[in-house]
Amino acid sequence: CPEEYADKFNEIFDITKQQFELLEESISLLFSKLNVLTNDPAILDRIRALESMVDSIEDALNDEIYESDMALAEKMQFSGVVDQLCDISDIIEDIADKIQIMLIARKA
């Protein structure tokens, strides 16, 4: 990635890593201490909050890309890379949502 975007990329990596670690913990709780997760699903809310942070960075990064001096094809290609990177965060959030649904169904 162009050097001027490295900090934002690293921030996305760091946040996504935090999300993944929370997801790992959630899955572990799901299979070992379900009652803990059922009684306090805040960990799933933290995953969603982190995903929102990634979305904000993604939007800002795409704005910067399209305002840059790069050729349009390069902008589109680079923006696609950003979107794919941020898809990881979206997938982690989707899994957290599915876990939340499982917890709600279990309570019902």
HELIX and SHEET records of a PDB file:
HELIX    1   1 GLU A    3  TYR A    5  5                                   3    
HELIX    2   2 ALA A    6  SER A   32  1                                  27    
HELIX    3   3 LEU A   34  ASN A   39  1                                   6    
HELIX    4   4 ALA A   42  GLU A   67  1                                  26    
HELIX    5   5 LEU A   72  LYS A  107  1                                  36    
END                                                                             
